[in-house]
Amino acid sequence: MFSLSTTRLMAFRPTQMNFVAHWYCGHNYRHRFMRDKRFHPSHQASHDARNRFSKRKFFKTNRWNYTQAYKDMP
């Protein structure tokens, strides 16, 4: 009886587990990692970055016009 129940469990488990995983994460677990990179601290906006989609830290500071115009300032 015990071996029969375990074989039934092993027979029905993998498809259901894959179905639940793909319902939660998306196909091939790709969408869950996309969703988790949204809340990653290094991908977030900080005081010196404009937003989380443009990652250049010094945005308008080291452009050529800025450095040429303020060359005499310390």
N, C-alpha and C positions, 0 to 999 in steps of 0.2 A: 504493500500500500504506500509506504513511504517513498520507495523508488519510483512508483508510478506517478505520484504527485510531483516529485522533483523533475521527472522527464516532461510532464505537462507544463510545469513552470518554465523550464528551459526551452520548451518548444514555443511557448507564447510570449516569452519575454522580449526577444531582440527587436521584433518589428514594432512592438508598442513603444519600446524605449527610443527607437529611432524616430518614430512618429512624434513623440513628445518633444524630443530634442530639436527636430526640425520645425515644429510649431513654435518653439520658444526662440530659437536662434536664427532661423532662416536656413536656406540651403547651404550645406557644407560648413555650417557654423560661422559664416562670414559676417553676418549682420550683427551678431553679438559683439564681436571685436570692434566693428565700426562704432557701435553704440558705446562701448567702454572707452574708446579713445576720446570720446566727447568729454568725459569726466576725468581724464588723466591730468594730473597737476602740471606737467610740462607742456601740455597742449592748451592750457587755459590762458586767458588774457591776464596780463599782469600790469604793473604800473608803467612799464616802459614799452609794452607792445600794444598795438592798436586794438586788435581783436584776435580771436583764436584762428582766423583764416589767413591772416597776413603775419608771418612770423619774424619779420625784420625788426630787430630790437631798436636800432637807431634809425628811425624812419626818415625824418627830414634834417638830420643833423650832419651827416657826412656826405651830403650831395656836393657837387663841384661848385655850384654857385655860392653855397653857404661858406665853404672853406675859402673861396677866393675873396668873398666880400668881407669876412671877418678875420682875415689873416693877421692884421695888426693887433687884434685883441688877444689878451692872454687866455 
